[in-house]
Amino acid sequence: MATKKATGSAVPGIPAKIPAIAHPLAEDPADIASNINYHVQYSPHFSPFKFEPEQAYYATADSVRDRLIQQWNETYVHFHKTDPKQTHYLSMEYLYGRALTNTIGNLNIQDAYAEALNKLGHRLEEISEQEKDAALGNGGLGRLASCFLDSMATLNLPAWGYGLRYRYGLFKQRITKDGQEEIAEDWLEKFSPWEVVRHDVVFPVRFFGHVAIGPSGSRKWTGGEVVQALAYDMPIPGYKTKNTISLRLWEAKAGARDFNLFQFNDGQYEAAAQLHSQAQQICAVLYPGDATESGKILRLKQQFFLCSASLQDSCSALFMIWPISQSLCQCPQILGELIELQRHFFKHIFKERKDGSSWQWSEFPSKVAVQLNDTHPTLAIPELMRLLMDDEGLGWEEAWDVTSRTIAYTNHTVLPEALEKWSQVVMWKLLPRHMEIIEEIDKQFIAMIRSSRTDLEDKIPHMCILDNNPQKPVVRMANLCVVSAHTVNGVAQLHSDILKAELFADYVSIWPTKFQNKTNGITPRRWLRFCSPELSNIITKWLKTDEWITNLDKLANLREFSDSEEFQAEWASAKMANKQRLAQYILQVTGESIDPNSLFDIQVKRIHEYKRQLLNILGTIYRYKKLKEMSLEERKNATPRTIMIGGKAFATYTNAKMIVKLVNDVGAVVNTDPEVNEYLKVIFVPNYNVSVAEMLIPGSELSQHISTAGMEASGTSNMKFALNGCLIIGTLDGANVEIREEIGEENFFLFGATADEVPKLRKQREAGQFKPDPRFEEAKKFIRTGAFGSYDYNPLLESLEGNSGYGRGDYFLVGHDFPCYMDAQARVDEAYKDRKKWLKMSILSTAGSGKFSSDRTIAQYAKEIWNIEECKVP
């Protein structure tokens, strides 16, 4: 391959013997080092006088991106030639973490880049830490979406992800003496080297306005404000495959024509740039506060902006414009193919075929599958209807047939507050045409029930899409999804069973084949191979193959070595290396020293009452009190523990923020108590994100997944912990049920009420029949003594007390499950003392995790919902 040699003075800090020569597809470490140096000098992002870790990171990312773009281009040339059906995955969140380590790992060039950076005077580990996590999500929903994209690419599936380019994310969490403080994320403070802006991929998105009726009765949405959706693409490479797909993120902007120069010169500066300001608000923050009408409108704007831009892209030819890069100038054949395709092919993908014959819109579902990740993208349903009817001239029946055969819906929750319901008043104001369409969908659904299912007429009030309660008329987004989608799936077997038996039971009686289960999964690349190299190398060594990385079921073969002393010793060594690395990280971010020989007990997830971090910290408080009461000799028999809790509480969620403060207040006391801090440490891990998880999960030994049964749809962090040989203490909730089945009941510390018992227990509580365990009362009383400071925790504790009423009655059954939780923790203490037994349990946890690969999940989606097939780049 031809290379391009640069001239000019060397950059200080880079050895003079390393020339600045472009090697965009280099695999040799010396050539890679030259390519990095080339980018330092000829793709400069900083002044040319230093080559410190930050500068080295951006140059390294530019070098890796050369290769990515090459594969990107080859992928879409191949997709065009074969013209497969594609999946377009719509999600409000993506949490893919750092891109550098994952990308070079998937491309299988991590060793070459490590050596190249050594030649340049840097370590890969040090350089990768310069990258900030992309602030595009909050929790499991976004992490799942990113795992799915990794699997789509690895399985060579023709697919795209669509999301929003949030500038400031949800928030960056800072812990102070007052608890959690929220500050803006700064991941785009400089720029992201992984995104490619598509200045030619821009779509108009309208808000407000009115519906104009033409002479023929046709309807057209007009007026209001119109912003532009600009595409930013991020490459998603598969593991050891050429296939590289895209995550397309939309940014909202206004153009020069929307800037009123007259007003500006007249001193009306804010008015002059009003639309620019409003456009910037749309993608500023993930989940802006919605306590006010303006907040509700902004959230709804975000959701519609994602749906409209993505569907316009799906229906147009523009998504077939490939990312031609300078590196392709070295590849004339591919460059020529791209230019020829772009020059001659698409007038409109669904209007003209290659042979000149016309496409029919009825064929759209055979070319595109649209998957809604939760209810946030629900507006894709009326928007696709609008595009087909108002822009393309289809009649209602044909547009409905196309829409209902195109869109599928994944439900992620049974929590009432998470099943979105939007004010009809706000909807009519912001999206008048879409409300007309939703009204008609609802009208036809109700007519269908009355004509063909008279037995369900009395169920119409809760089954219909529009709740016309005069006090608070709303649109039920989940109902709209269920009525409109061709497939509805839950994300764990228990969750799917609850959907079919309870939440959507009446719909199941109408459409029994519409509902499926797709148990979630995680990518084994990021969540074992790359985040725990010591453990993954041992697995490869003993299995005598690394095929488990793309066929996770092969981990089951580890079971035959679970009693081997040699294997257990290597396993323990790898786990200890991860624990020591985690201990160093905790010291760095909290200043607290923790003992790697103690049991590392971790609960990290979004802070929410149903996830029951409160149960964890109450148990910790009881443990601390008992340790204080023990004699010195008694303490020596205790199992030393380091309890780590992390996660973000939503800014307006008072009880969740109080839990964060309580954990920190308990830690401040326990960790400085010389009588017990040898046996117990309590750490709140700040600003939990993907990169922090990649440190915590490999170093964990016990993980708490203790949500009230029936309330966690699936959970995916439980899968990540289990895959890394961490044992779980948990309830029969979400995917815990299936994890326990796969790894063996004896390797899971089970406690708590079951999902079918929960409603009965709540009724008993309301009837005043609950008798609290003395240990539970003792823990609460200890807090009230002021042992952990003067802060008033009564409002939080009172949520656990009383029998009924708002904010009372212990809705999440913390008090009921507390005694069996403490008993389960006692079993953990005893099991940990038997090191051989614990190590065997740890090995069997990993060995039983094969089912929980996102490769398996996505293969099922592809076959059973999307009807798409592999399209591998040769």
N, C-alpha and C positions, 0 to 999 in steps of 0.2 A: 504494500500500500504506500502511496506517496505520502510524504510528510512535508510540513511547511516549516522552514527554519526562520527563526526570528533573529533580528539583530538588535543591538542596543546594549546599554549598560546593565550589569547584573543587579538584582535586588539585594540589599544588605540582608544577611541571614541565610541566603541560599548559596550552597557551595558553588564555586565558579565552574567546577567540572561538570555540572549538570546544565546542559544547554536548554534554552527556551525554544523547544521545537514541538509543533503540534502533532500529536499522535492520538487522534480521537478514539481509535478502537484498540488502543494498546493493551496488551496483557502482560508484557514483560515489565518488571518493577522499574528498570532504568528508563524505559520509554514512558511509563506512567509518570515517573518523577519529572521527566522533561515536559510532559503534557501539562502537569500541574504548574510548573514554572512558566510555561507559555501563557496559561490563563492568568497567572499573577501579573504578567507584563502586558498582556494584550486583551484581557477581559477584566480590567482593573475596577475594583469597587472601593479601593482605599488609596491613600497617597503612597507613592512608590518607595518609601523609605524604611519599611519594616516588614518582617515576615513572621509575625507572632501567631499564636494559635488561632485567633479569630480570622486573620487574613488567610492562614493556611486552610481553615475549614471551607471558606467560600471558594477558594481556588480548587480545592479537592472536589467539592460538590459540582463545580463547573466541569471538571474533568470527567466525573462519573456521568454527568448528564449528557456528555457527548455520545457515550455508548447507549444510554437510554433512548435518546432521540433516534438513533439509528434503528434500534429495535422497534420503537414506536412506529416509525415510517413503514418498516417491513410488515408490521402487524396489519396496518390499515390498507396497505396495498393488497395484502392477502385477503383481508375481509372483503374488499371490493371485488376481487376476482371471483371469490366463491359466493358472495352475496348471501350470507347466512341470516337467519332470524337472529335479532339481537335483544338483549335485556337491558332496559334502562331502569336503574335502581335509584329511587328518590328518597333521600333521607335528610332531615334537618341537622343531623350530627354525623361527623366522622372524627374519630380519635385515632389517628394512625401513628402518633408518636414521632420519634426521630426517623428521618428518611435515610440518612447516610448509611448507618450500620445495616439496616434492613435491605437496602438496595444492593450494596456490594455483596451481602450474603446471598441474596436471591440470584445475583449474577455470577456467584461463585468466584469472586475476585478479591475477597477480603484479605487473603494472605499476600497477594501481590500489592494491594494498596498499603497494607501495613509495612511491607518492606520498602516501598517507594517513599513513604513518609519518613521512615527511619533515615533514608538517604538524605532527606531534606531537613533532618534534625528534629523531627517531631514523632510522637507516638500516636497511633490511630485512636487509642482510648481517649487520649487528651483532646485530640481534634474533634472526635464525635461529640464530646461533652459541650462543645461550643454551640451546638445546634439547639434551638429552642423548640419545644413541642408546639406543633401547629394547634392553635386554640380554636378548634372547629367543633368541639363537642363538650359534653359534661360527664357522661357515665357510660353504662353498659350499652346503651342504644348506639352511641357513636363508635365504641370499640368493636361492637359486633359488625357494624357496617364496614369497618376497615378490614376486619378479618375476612369478611365475605369478598371484598374486592381482591384481597391477596389470593384467595382460593379460586375466584373466577379466572384470574390471570394464570395461576398455576395449572388449572384444569383446561387451559386454552379455550375458554368460552368467550364468544363475542358479546361483550357486555360493557356498559358504562355506568359510572356512578355520577349522580348529580347532587350538588349541595350548594351552600352559600359560603362566601368568603368573609367570615366575621373578622373584623379588624381587631377587636378587643376581647373576643371570646366571651365566656361566661364571666369569669373574673380570676385573678390571681389571689390566692389566699395567703394572708399574713396573720400570724398569731401574736397577739399582744396580751398584756395583763387583763384586758377587757374581753378577751376571746377572739373570735374571728373578725378580721377586717378585710373588706373586698377592695382590691385595686385592679385597674385595667391590665389585661394581658398585653405584652409587648412583643409578641412573636413577629409582627410586621413593622416594628420600630425602624429597622433597616429595610430588609426585604427577605423574601424566601427564594433561594436559588433553584428551587425545584419546580416552581410554577412558570408556565409559559402563557403570557397574555395573548389572546386571540383578537386583535383589533378588527378583524373581519367577521367575527362572530358576535353580533350585537342584535338584540331583539327589543322591540318596544313593549313595555308593560304599563297598562292603564289602571288607574284607581279613580274612584268616585264617578262623576259624570252621570249620564242618563241613557235610557234606551230609546232610540229613535225608531219609529215604525214607518216603513216605506209604503208606497201606494199599493203594492201587491200583498202587504201584510208582513213582509220580511222585517226582521228586527236587527238593529245594529247598535252596539254600545259605542257611545261617542262622548266627547267633552271630557271634563275632569282634568287630571294631571297624568302626564305620561313620562316615565323615566326609562332609561336604557339599561338593559341587562348585558353586561360585558363578560365574556367567558375567560376564565383562567383555567388552564389544564395542568394537572399534575400526573406524571406517568406512574403507573403501578406495574412493576415487573413481576412476572411469575417466577417461581423457583426452578432454576436450571431449564428454562425454556425461553425461546425468543419472544414469545407473546408478551406484549406490554400494552396494557389497556389504560384508560384515562379515568381520573376523577375530575369532572368538570365543575368548577365552582363559579357562581355568578356574583358579580359585584354590581351594585346599582350606581348609576351616574346620570348626570344631566349634561347636555352639550352647550357649546358656546351660544347657540341660538336661544337658550333658556336663561342667559344672563342679560339682564336689562341694563344696558349701558347708560341710558338716560337717567334711570333712577339712581344708579351708582354715582354719576356725576352730580346729581342733585342732593347727594348726601344720604340717600336712603339705602344704605349699604346692605342691611339685612334683607330688605324687600327685593333688592336687585338680584340677590343670589338665593332666593327662597327655595326654588325647586332643587338647586344644588344641595342646599342644607337638608332638605327633606329626603333626597336620594341617599345622601351619606348616612342618614339615620337607619336606613333599612338593614344594612349589613354591618352596623357598628357593633352590636352586642347580641350574643345568643340569649334567647329568652328574656327580653326586657321586661321589667316589672309591669304587671297588667292590672294594678289596683285602680287606675284611672281609665277613662274612656280613651284618652290619647294613647295610653299604654296598650290597651286592647287593640286599637286600630293599628298600631305599629306591629304587634305580633301577627295580626291577620295579614298585614302587608307583607311581612316576611314569608309567610306560608304561601300566599298567592304568587309572590314574586318568584319563588322557587318553582312552583308548578307551571306558571305561564311560560317562563323562559325555557324550562326543560322540555315542555311539550311542543313549543314552537320549534325547538331544536330537533326534536324527534320527527316532526312532520316536514322538515326542510332538508335541503341538500347540504347545508353549510357544515354539518358535522362530518362531512367527508373531506374537509380541507385538512391535509396532513401537516405535521410540524416539520417542514423542511428546514434543515439546519446547515450551517457551514460545513459540518463534517461530511455531509452527503455530496459536497463538491468533489470528494475523493471517491465517490461511488457512482459513476456516470450511469450505470444501468438502472439502478433504483431511482436516481434523480430523474432520469428520462421518463421512466414509467409514471412517476408521480405527476410530472408536468403534463404528460399526455392525458392522464386520467382527469386531472383537474381542468384541463382545457376543454375536453370533449364530452365528459360524462353527464353530470347531473344538471338537467334543466330543473327537474323536480323529481325527487325519488319516487313519489307516489303518483306522478302524473305521466311519466314517460319511461318506458323500458329502454334497454339498450338497443332493441331491434326497432324502436320507434312506435311500437304498439302502446295503447293506453293502459295505465294502471287503473284499477278500480279501488276505491277506498275500502270496499269490503275485504280487500286483501291485506289491509294494514295490520290486523292482528296476527297474520302469518309472517310478518316481517319484524314486528316490535312487540315485546312484552314489557309492560310497565309495572313495577313492583313498588307499592307504597309501604315504607318502613314506619309503621305506626300511623296514627291519624293525622299527624302534622301535614302530610301532602294530600289530604283528602280533596282539596279544591282542584286537584288534577281531574277529577271526574266531571264537574260542570265545565271546567275550562276546555277539556277535550271536546265535549259536546258543543260548546260555543264555537270553537275553531272549525269544527266540521260543519255545523249548520250555518253560521253567520259568514265565515270566510270562504268555505268550500262549497256551500250551497246544498248540502245534504238535507234530506227531510228528517223528521224526528226519529222515525223507526230505524232508518239506516244508521243514523248517528248513534243511537242507543245500542244497536247491535254491535257496531265497531267498538264503542267504548266499553261495553260490558264484556266483550271478548278479549280486550287488551289489558285491562287493569286487574291486578290481584292485590290483596291487602294482608299484611301481617299485623296481628294484634299482639301488643306487648304488655298488657296490663288488665287487671280486673278492678283496679282502684277507681272509684267513682270520679275523683278529682282529675285523674289522668285520661278519662274518656271524655275528650273535648266536647264542650257544648258552647257554641258561639251565639252571642246575642243577635237575634234577628234584626234588631234596630241597627246595630253596627254593620251587619252584613248588607242590609239594603242600602246603607249609606255608602259603603266602600265598593261593593260589588253588585250593583243592581241587576245586571243581566244574569249573573250566576244565581241570584236568588230566584229569578223567574224560572230558571232551569231546574233548580232544586225543588221548587214548588211543584213543578210538573212531574218530576220523578216521584215525589211523595204522593201526588194525586193518583198517578197510575199504579203505584204499589198498593195503595189503599183500595183502589178499584179492583185490583187483582185478588186481594184477600176477600173482598165482599162477593166477588163473583165465583171464586173457586174454592175458598176456604172459609166458609161461613162459621166453622167451629172456632175460628180465631178472631171473630169480630170484636169480642170483648177485650182482646189483647191489643187492638189497634192503637190505643192511646200511648202505650209504651213501646210499640214496635215501629211506629211511624217516624219519619225523619224530622218533621217539624213539631216541636212541642209548643203549642199555641196558648200556653198558660198566660192569661192577660197580665199577670204581675211580672212575669219574666219569660217572654217567648224566646226560645232558643232553637238552634239547629244542632241536632245530635249527629256529630261527625262519624262516630262509629257505626251508627245505624245506616248512614248514607253509604259508607264503605261496604257494609254487609249486603245491602240491597243491590249495589251496583257492580261489585267485583265478581269475577267468575270463580275465584277461589279465595277462601279466608283460612289463614293458618295461625295456630298457636305455636309457641316456641319451646315447649317441653310437654311431655305426655300428660302430666298432671294438669298443667295449665290448659292444654287443649281439651281435656276431659271436662274441666270446669266451664270452659266456654260453651261446649256443646250441651252440657247438662244443666247449666244455670244461666249464664249471661246471654247466650244466643240460642237458647233451647227452642224457642218458638220458630226462629228462622230455620233451624235444623229440620224441623218438621215439614217445612216447605221445600228446602233444598238440601236433602241429606248428604249429597255427594259434594257439596260446595266446601265442606269443612275438612281440613287436614291438620296433621301435626308435623312440624319440622323442628325437632329438637336442635337447639342452638349448638354451635361449635366454635372452636378457636383455632387460629392458625398455629400449627406446631413449629413453624419456622421462627416467628418472633418469640413465641411463648415457651420455647424450650431450646431449640437449636442455637439461637443467637443470644438469648439472655442467660443461658446456663451452659456455656461451652464445655466446662469440665464434666458435668453430668451427661451431656449429650455424647461426648466422646467415649465415655464409659459404656453407654448404651450401644453405640456403634461397635465398639470393641467386642462386647460380649455377644451381640447378635450377629457379628461378622458381616454386617451390611449397614449402609445408611439409608436403605430404602424406607425405613420407618418414617423418614421426614416427609414423605409424600404418601405413605400408606401406614397410617398410625396403628392399624390393627396389629401390625407386626410386633408392637410392644408387648403383646400377650405372651410372647416367647420368653420374656424376662422371668416369668413365673417359675420356670424350671431352675433358675439360679438363685431364687429368693432365700434359700437356706445355706448357700455357699458362703463360708467365712471369708474367702478371698474377695468375692463380689461385694459382700456387705462392707468389708473394710474399704474398698475403693469407693463405694457409694457414700459411706460416712465421710471419707476424705473430701469428696466433691461437695457434699452438703456443708461441711465445715468451711471450705474455701468461700462458699457463697455467704455463709453467716458472718465470716470475718469481713468480707467486702461490705456487707450490710451494716455491720457495727461501725466501720469507718465512715460510712455515709451518714449514719445517725449522729455520730460525733460532729461531723462537718456541718449538718443543717440545724442541729438542736443544741450542740455543746454538751450533750449527755453521753457519758461513757456506759456502754452496756457489755455484758459478759457473753461471749459467743458460746460458752459452755452451758448457759441457761437455756430453758425451753423458749424458743421464739414463737410467740403466740400473736397472730396478726388478724386484724379485721380492718379491711380497707374497702370502702365503697361510699357512694353518696350517702350523706347523713339524712336519715329519715326515720320517723318513729316506727314504721313497720319493719325496717331492717334491724331495729332493736340494739343499736349501740348502747342504749340506756341499760338494757339487760346486762351487757358486757361490763359496763363500768360499775354497776351496782354489785355484780359478782366480784369484781376486783376490789371494791371497797370492803366487802365482807371478808375477802381473803386477807386484805391488809389488817383489818381489825383482829382477826384470829391470830395472825402472825405476831401482832403486838402483845397479845395475851399469852403467847407461848413462852416457855422457858427457853434458855439458850440451847439446851440439849434437844428440846422438842423441835426447835427451828432447824436443827441440823438434819432432821429427817424429812423436812419439806422439800418439794421439788422447786428449785429456783426457776423463776419465770420472768421473761421480759415481754410485757403486753404492749403491743403497738396498735394504735387506732389511727386511721386517717380517712379523710374524705371532706368534701365541701358541703356546707349547709347553704341552701338557697338564701339569698340576702334577706328576704322577708319572712323566712320560716323561723319564728321565734323559738319554739321548743328545740328545733334542730340546732340552732346557734347556742342555746343554753347547754345542750349536751356537749358541744365542742368545748365550751368554757369549763364545764364540770370535769371533763377528761384532763384538761390542762391544769386545773386547780388540784385535782387528785395527784397528778404527776409531780407537781411542785412540792407537795408534802411528802409523798412516798419516797421520791428519789433523793431527798435530803435527810431522810430519817436513818441515822446510822445503825439503829437496831434491826432494821428490816431490809435495807436497800441491797444487801448481799443476796437476798432471796426474792425480791420483787422490785421491778422497775416498771413504770408506766410512762409511755412515750406517745405523744400526739405527733404524727408525721405530717408536716405542713405541706400544703399545695400539692395534694395527691394528683398525679397525672400518669400518663403511660410510661414515661421514663423512670419515674419513681417506682411504679409497679414492676418494672423490669429489674429493679434492685431488690425490692421487698419479696416478691414471690419466690425467686430461687432460694432466698435465705430463710424461708419460713419452714416451720415444722408442724405447727398447728394453725388452722385457719377457722375462723368463726363465720358460719353462714346460718344465722339464727333467726331469720325472719319468721313472723307469725305464719303458720302453715296456711297455704291457699292465697297468699298475697304477693309472693315473688313469682313473676311469670316463669322465669328460667334461672337467671343469673348466669354469668359466664366466668366471673372471677373464681367461682368454685371449681370450674374445669381447669383453669390455669394453675391453681394451687395443687389440685390432685395430680395433674400432669407432671408437676415438679416434685412429686414424692412427699407432698405435705398432707398430713392427715386432717380430716374435717370433723369438727364438732358442729352439729346442725340439726335442724328440724326436717320433717318430711315435706319439704316445700320446693317448688320449682324443679330444677334439674338435680337437686340433691337426691331425689327419689331414684333417678336413673343412675347417678354416680354410685350410690350405695349398692344398687343391684350389680353394677359392673365390677366394682373393686372388691366386693364381698362385705356382707353385713358386719363381720367381725373386725373390719378395718375402718369402721365409721362410728364415731361417738354420737349416738342418736339420743335425742330427748324431745319432749314437748308434745303438745296437743296436735292431733292430726287435722287435716283440712275439714273433714266431715264433722269433727267434734267442736270446731271453733264456734259455729252459730249457736249451738246448744249452750256452750259455756258462757257466751255473751248474754243469753237469756237468763241463765242462772244468776249471773252477776247483777243484772237488772232487778231480779227478784230478791236480791240481798242474801243469796245463798253462798257467796264466796267467803272462805275462811283463809286468810293469808298465813303463809308459813312464817314462823318466828324469825327465821334468818332474813327473810325479806323485810320484815318490820325493823329488824336490828340495823340493816344497812341504811334504810331511809332515816332512821332516828340518828344514826351516826353523822349523816350529812347535816342534819338539823342542829347538831350540837355546835356547829361552826368549826369542826375539825379541819375543813378544807377552805377556810376563809369566811369572810363576813357576807359574801354575796348571797342574796335571797333566792334559794332554789325552790321555795315553796310552790310557785306556779308549775314548775316541772314535776315535782313530786305529787302535787295534787291531781295531775292528769292520771296518776296511778291509783287514785283513791275515789271514794264515793261509788255509787252503783250505777249512776246514769247522769246525763247532762252534758252540755257542750264542754269539751276539754277535760272530761272526767270519766270515770268508769273503766279505766284501763282497757281501752278498746283493743289494744294490741297484745293483751294477755301476758304482760311482763310478769305480773304477780303470780298468775297461775303457773307459768312455766319455770319460775325461779327455782323452786326446790329440785325439780328434776334436772335443771341446768347445772346446779351446784353438784348434784350427784354425778352427772356426766363429767364435770371438771375433775372430780375426785378420781374417777376412773382414768382420766388422762394422766393425772399425777402418778398413779401407780404404774401405768403402762410405760411411761417415759423412763422409769427407773430400770426397766428391763431392756437394756440397749439392744440386745439381739432381736427381741420380739419387736421392738419399735422399728428397727431397720427393716425387718421383713415386711411389716405393715406398710412402711414407706415405699418399698420396692413394689409391693402389690398394688399400691395406689397408682403408681405410674403405669404398671403393667395393665391395669384395668381401664385406662383412659382412652383407649383406641377409638371408641365410639364418638368421642367428643371433639373430633377434628372438623373444622369448618369445611374441609374438602368433602367430607361425607354429607354435610348439610346442604352445601351448594349443589352437589351432584343430584341430590333429591329434588331441590328446587328446579334445577334445569330439566330434569326428566318428567317430573310429576306436576309442575305448575307452569313453567315457562315454555316447555317444549322446544328447547334449543339444544344444539349439539356442539361437540368439540370442533374448533376451527384452528388447527395448529399450523403455525408458520413453519414451512419446511426448512 
